[in-house]
């Protein structure tokens, strides 16, 4: 994993697949591999393309919602 100077994850390589991450000043990931993520006014993750691939998308669990692209989860 690669991190920026603040500690935001910027890149993960797993099984030869590279995934890039972009974070905002609130330390929320704003995109994963170029796909945008959305948050509500309370900071809860509300949408992430392809989130069902890993079953980790939990919009009611503040700061514990996770999403990985299908390529990382083994889904196609």
Secondary structure, DSSP 4 states (H G I P E B T S, - for coil): -EE-TT--EEEEEETTEEEEEEE-TTS-EEEETTEEEEE-TTS-EEEETTGGGTT---TTSTTT-----HHHHT--
